[in-house]
Amino acid sequence: MLGSSLTVMSGYRFVLRAAKLGIPVGIVNVGPTRGDAKADVRVDAPLGVVLPALAARLTG
C-alpha cells in the first residue's frame, strides 16, 4: 500500500486482509503506523524519497 494513511480504517483494513491471506506487507512511513505489527518490511522514511529510488533500481 502506497500513499494511504494507516491511521484510518480504510487503509489499515488492506494491511489486515493481506496479513490474513499471507500476502507480504511492506510499509514506508515516517514514524509508527497501526500496521507495523503486521508488516514484513518497515522503512522509516518519506515515501517521496523511497519510491523514486526503488523505481530507479527496478528499471535500472
Backbone hydrogen bonds in HBPLUS format (Angstrom, degrees):
<---DONOR---> <-ACCEPTOR-->    atom                        ^
c    i                          cat <-CA-CA->   ^        H-A-AA   ^      H-
h    n   atom  resd res      DA  || num        DHA   H-A  angle D-A-AA Bond
n    s   type  num  typ     dist DA aas  dist angle  dist       angle   num
A0011-GLY N   A0008-VAL O   3.28 MM   3  5.89 137.3  2.48 113.0 121.3     1
A0012-TYR N   A0008-VAL O   3.16 MM   4  6.29 172.4  2.17 154.9 157.2     2
A0013-ARG N   A0009-MET O   2.88 MM   4  5.67 155.5  1.94 150.7 152.6     3
A0014-PHE N   A0011-GLY O   3.23 MM   3  5.77 141.1  2.39 110.3 119.1     4
A0015-VAL N   A0012-TYR O   3.07 MM   3  5.23 121.2  2.43 100.3 114.6     5
A0016-LEU N   A0012-TYR O   3.03 MM   4  6.40 162.7  2.06 156.0 160.7     6
A0017-ARG N   A0013-ARG O   2.94 MM   4  6.07 159.9  1.98 143.9 149.4     7
A0018-ALA N   A0014-PHE O   2.97 MM   4  6.07 164.7  1.99 144.9 149.5     8
A0019-ALA N   A0015-VAL O   2.96 MM   4  6.09 168.9  1.98 153.7 157.1     9
A0020-LYS N   A0016-LEU O   2.97 MM   4  6.12 154.7  2.03 144.4 151.7    10
A0021-LEU N   A0017-ARG O   2.99 MM   4  6.23 146.4  2.11 146.9 155.6    11
A0021-LEU N   A0018-ALA O   3.12 MM   3  5.12 121.6  2.48  95.0 109.5    12
A0023-ILE N   A0018-ALA O   2.81 MM   5  4.83 152.8  1.88 152.3 146.5    13
A0022-GLY N   A0019-ALA O   3.15 MM   3  5.05 156.4  2.21  99.3 106.4    14
A0040-ASP N   A0025-VAL O   2.70 MM  15  5.29 154.5  1.77 142.6 151.2    15
A0041-VAL N   A0025-VAL O   3.17 MM  16  6.58 153.9  2.24 151.6 155.0    16
A0027-ILE N   A0041-VAL O   2.92 MM  14  6.31 156.5  1.98 147.9 154.4    17
A0043-VAL N   A0027-ILE O   2.81 MM  16  6.19 164.0  1.83 163.7 169.1    18
A0029-ASN N   A0043-VAL O   3.04 MM  14  6.46 159.8  2.09 168.5 175.0    19
A0036-ASP N   A0033-THR O   3.43 MM   3  5.57 170.2  2.44 106.9 109.8    20
A0038-LYS N   A0035-GLY O   2.93 MM   3  5.46 144.4  2.06 117.8 128.1    21
A0039-ALA N   A0036-ASP O   3.18 MM   3  5.13 154.1  2.25 102.0 109.8    22
A0049-VAL N   A0046-PRO O   3.02 MM   3  5.47 155.3  2.08 111.9 119.5    23
A0050-VAL N   A0046-PRO O   3.11 MM   4  6.42 166.5  2.12 156.4 160.0    24
A0051-LEU N   A0047-LEU O   2.91 MM   4  5.65 166.0  1.93 149.5 154.0    25
A0054-LEU N   A0050-VAL O   2.90 MM   4  6.09 157.4  1.95 157.8 164.7    26
A0055-ALA N   A0051-LEU O   2.91 MM   4  6.05 164.4  1.93 154.9 159.3    27
A0056-ALA N   A0052-PRO O   2.96 MM   4  6.10 154.2  2.03 143.1 149.8    28
A0057-ARG N   A0053-ALA O   3.18 MM   4  6.41 150.5  2.27 140.5 147.7    29
A0058-LEU N   A0054-LEU O   3.01 MM   4  6.27 151.2  2.09 149.3 157.5    30
A0059-THR N   A0055-ALA O   3.00 MM   4  6.11 144.0  2.13 147.6 156.1    31
A0060-GLY N   A0056-ALA O   2.94 MM   4  5.46 123.1  2.27 133.6 146.2    32
